Amino acid sequence: SQQGEEDPQALSIQEGENATMNCSYKTSINNLQWYRQNSGRGLVHLILIRSNEREKHSGRLRVTLDTSKKSSSLLITASRAADTASYFCATDETSGSRLTFGEGTQLTVNP
Amino acid sequence: NAGVTQTPKFRVLKTGQSMTLLCAQDMNHEYMYWYRQDPGMGLRLIHYSVGEGTTAKGEVPDGYNVSRLKKQNFLLGLESAAPSQTSVYFCASSRTSGRHEQYFGPGTRLTVT
């Protein structure tokens, strides 16, 4: 079964609005990563947050991690049509040696 | 730097046929992975390798075999294709294990009829 579960499954917003996606997981982790996948393409790494970090920024991206609730959120500010893609969280479990991906959130940004 | 490349990009097989998907990376990464992605689902790990000459089973290994004879290449084989193996296959590599980000290839779209 998947370690990470994204919420919502799909999100549709207008250009300029903020988009927030959530990820919940079940076991202890070393880090949590977010990836983007444009339609028909491979995944692209966005940001990695370690288990001892609570918040991380990269450009218009803001990621938070709450290990007590086993959850993370990805915020994209001032969204653009080019942000339309699927977003996946992936967890590096302390008990494993590989990433486990969630099922993704499909984000649509309308111009 | 080409990053991670996959060949072929598309393939149609008949049930029972065999084929090999090739993945190559030029970043000198130790770890390499094969995933499959089905509609509306995330990635499921088929097999992975932690270094040249090593392979290990992932979440859905049945019906697939892999080899890593050279550090830069990771091959995925289907000995007798089945319609359930219709999917998009992604190869990825990383410097080490989950501690680092993975770099993905563009994918191979496989249809088994």
Contacts between the chains, C-beta under 8 A, distances in Angstrom:
chain1	res1	chain2	res2	distance
A	2	B	42	6.1
A	4	B	42	7.9
A	30	B	98	6.6
A	30	B	99	6.4
A	31	B	98	7.1
A	31	B	99	6.9
A	33	B	101	6.1
A	40	B	107	7.6
A	41	B	106	6.3
A	41	B	107	7.2
A	42	B	4	7.6
A	42	B	90	5.6
A	42	B	92	7.8
A	42	B	104	3.5
A	42	B	105	5.4
A	42	B	106	5.1
A	42	B	107	5.5
A	43	B	43	7.5
A	43	B	90	7.2
A	43	B	92	7.6
A	43	B	102	7.6
A	43	B	104	4.6
A	44	B	104	7.1
A	45	B	101	3.9
A	45	B	102	6.7
A	45	B	103	7.2
A	48	B	100	7.9
A	48	B	101	5.9
A	88	B	42	6.0
A	88	B	43	7.4
A	90	B	102	7.9
A	91	B	98	8.0
A	92	B	97	7.5
A	92	B	98	3.1
A	92	B	99	6.5
A	93	B	98	7.5
A	96	B	98	7.1
A	97	B	50	7.2
A	97	B	97	4.6
A	97	B	98	6.6
A	98	B	31	8.0
A	98	B	33	7.0
A	98	B	45	6.3
A	98	B	48	5.9
A	98	B	58	7.3
A	98	B	97	6.5
A	98	B	98	5.6
A	99	B	98	4.8
A	99	B	102	6.4
A	100	B	45	7.9
A	101	B	35	7.9
A	101	B	42	4.3
A	101	B	43	4.4
A	102	B	42	5.3
A	103	B	40	7.3
A	103	B	41	5.7
A	103	B	42	4.2
A	104	B	42	5.6
